[in-house]
Amino acid sequence: MNLMLAAEAAVADDAGLRVVHEDAAIIVIDKPSGLHSVPAKPPGPQDCAEARVKAIWPDALLVHRLDRDTSGLMVFARTRLAQRHLGWQFERRQVGKLYVARVAGRVAEEAGRIDLPLICDWPNRPRQMVCHLRGKEAVTDWRVMAREAGATWLALAPLTGRSHQLRVHCAELGHPILGDPLYGDPAAAPRMQLHAAELAFRHPEGGAHVRFRSEPPFQDRGPEGAHA
């Protein structure tokens, strides 16, 4: 790492962000749980991942979002061309996304697919709900990574990108994500146990395949096999 990158990484640490990667086209961060991706509607909190990244790299441009209580990998673009390139990949489902979750109970099967359409539950927003009549397609592949007393570690691969998709799908599976304040028991864990652990896409400069990984911070060491 050269001196300039070392200095930027140190500033990023002071801003409460862990920088996974930075180059002339993209910035990849590891967002902590509890931090909004973008500013909330006033008078809500304006502190967010986007604001913290822009404080260090004013040219940073938002590409996608994570729920406030979800931790893990986010990519920002540094040019309009890079933003369009990455946005195109997200829209066409060409970005590889893998999440790690700890869910309530013991999941009996080893793997499966959840195909349940989702729509906003307007009287109770921001909650989402399953609606086979008007909901938008939402598909998640899952597999068991490890089991422990009273909980199961799942690898979740969303094939679509609906709001709260993984949270609703796990709840519909009968195993809500531990600590989920909307679809589970918020007292079951000190934070929602959902982490964006892997992000893979074509780099907007040159098109090379790149892959970034982040270990779930739910505990110092996860159970054996609990990594994406």
Steps between C-alpha positions, in 0.01 A plus 500: 500500500646839405503799735192664347287186533625443855398853596155458345448170679588662832247780439243239410560327833444832678173538309376166631539316172715204407628542148536166322622638167556833330618590150433766236158354410351337811497502880391192695416541867382274780196683641432452871158395626285791616626744236265614224625463143361843404364793705163440662212731416522813720483528793657152504874443536718633219802296601532212255748293300464726196578815702799341670643377170445838334678672789812311396441466125276788382472337156334185642165402344239267648440173313283289735380487862491275802239510775603703804530193722683289240878519507740419222631588158391803298659625179510868399602634160744786449392603150165527325613238250590257779165569669310421179708187441440366851134604497452309175646187662272529803193557282577196285576277800862454398638587843578206726368563851534266796373572850557316826216486753437339835135401516282376782460125548644199327445496124432137410584502129848564362413739218211639301347785306239749623286644221248737659397834340521807721316830528512788747260463794393864473305531828805361679787629286790452476387139548471286188266204456438206271235570238440248221257736324694826475844424642823523302708189437736424789726192497761391755723193497619380839716231654588402854855587603493383861261428785525593864270477800184691411633655179616422147757677284375549144670614181243705308533580129231744383425462130287815512546817702171584670484709814533284815501192277727283713332603822149418377607179329671368813193585707278322245733200521406487868845610615517880540841665514612537860461857626281612208288787640228470232459133418641325805585554865727803548593371846639176357838660418680828569474587129338355190709201399522569126823586322581568134803271486588486130469729199619403152474697177689615193729792573369807312850568367611208283222257588708260713306286747559620857377346824500647850432316826429597859461272800179538706565697822227334707754339732877468522495162331203349322424130519712266291413545134326833559659701226386586152 
